[in-house]
Amino acid sequence: MARRLATGALMAAAAITAHAQRPTSALELFVQRDKGHCIACHQLPAGVGPASRSDLGPALQGTRMRALGKAALREAIADPTKANPDTVMPPYGKHHILDAAEIDRLVDFLDALP
């Protein structure tokens, strides 16, 4: 009985840990250090997410994001070195930092910015 309880507790702890490590929203991907961590270099419009003084990358404004288009945004996240071999932005898709679904969530998030 004690062994069953210990096994159950261990499985529950593993499930909670695994769930806690997976970002569920695009904003979480944007700020999570082991995923996008876009907030380290980019600013969001006021009120959208955490305030940041980051200025290594451009400020992310909705009108600019929509003008780029979803395909260009997706490419810029997946492998920005295609457009600029000297960029300091990591190739999130190419290096498997973000999977395709996570990149799509970020693209939708950026496209919807005010």
N, C-alpha and C positions, 0 to 999 in steps of 0.2 A: 504494500500500500504506500509506504513512504517513498519507495522507488518510483512508483507511478506519479505521485505528487511532484517529486523532484524533476522527473522527465517532463511533465506538463508545464511546470514553472519555467524550465529551461527553454522549452519550445515557445512559450508565450513571450519570454524575454527576447528571444531571437527574432520573433515576428515583429515585436514592437521596435526593436533596433533597426531591422530592415526597413520598416515603414518610415521610421523617423529619418532615415538617410535618403529616401526618395522624395524629391521635391514634387509637390502636387500642383503647383500653379506656375505660370510663366514668371510671375514676380519672384517666387522662391528661386527659380532657376537663375533669374537675373542677379540675385544677391548671394546665392549659396557659393561658398568658396571652392568646393570641389566640383562644381558644375560650371555654369556660365560665369559667375562673378563679374558680370558686366559693369556693376556699380563701381568697381575699382577704377575704371577708366572713363565711364560715361555718366552723364547727368540725365535724370528724368525730369519731365515737366513737374512743377510744384504740385503737390498733393497726390501724385500718382504712386510714389514709393518713397523710400527713405531719401532725405536730403543728402546731397553729396557735393563736394567741391572738386570732384575729379574732373580733369580737363585733358587727359592724355588723348582720349578719343573725342569725337564731336558730341555735343549735347544732342539728345535724341528727342526731336520734336515731331509730333504727328504729321504735320504737313510735309516735312522733309522725308519721313519714312514712307508715306503714301506716294510721294513723287518718285521715289526709287522703285517702288513696286515690290510685290512679294517675292518674285523670282530673284531679283537682285539682292534683297534682304537675306533670303535663304542662302544664296551663294556667298554673301559677305560673312555669314556666320559659319557655314560649313567649311569654306576654305578661302579666306580673304587673301591668301598669297597669290591666287590666280589673277586678281586685279592689281595687287601691289606686292611684289616679291619681298619688299623691304618692310612690310608692316610688322608691328609688334603685337598685333591681335592674333591670338592663337587660332589655328584652324580646328575649330571645335568638332566638326564632323569628321574631317580627315584623320584626326588623332583620337577619335572615338571618346571624346570628353562628353559630348552630347549625342544621343541617338537621334534618328530622323524625326521621331514624334516630339522630342524635346525641342528640336530646332523649329519644327512647325509651330509649336506653342509659342516660342519666342517671336517668330515672324508674325503670328496673329496678334500678339501683345503689342509689338512695335507698330504694326499697321493701325492699331486701334488707339494709339496715344493721341491725346488732345493737341 
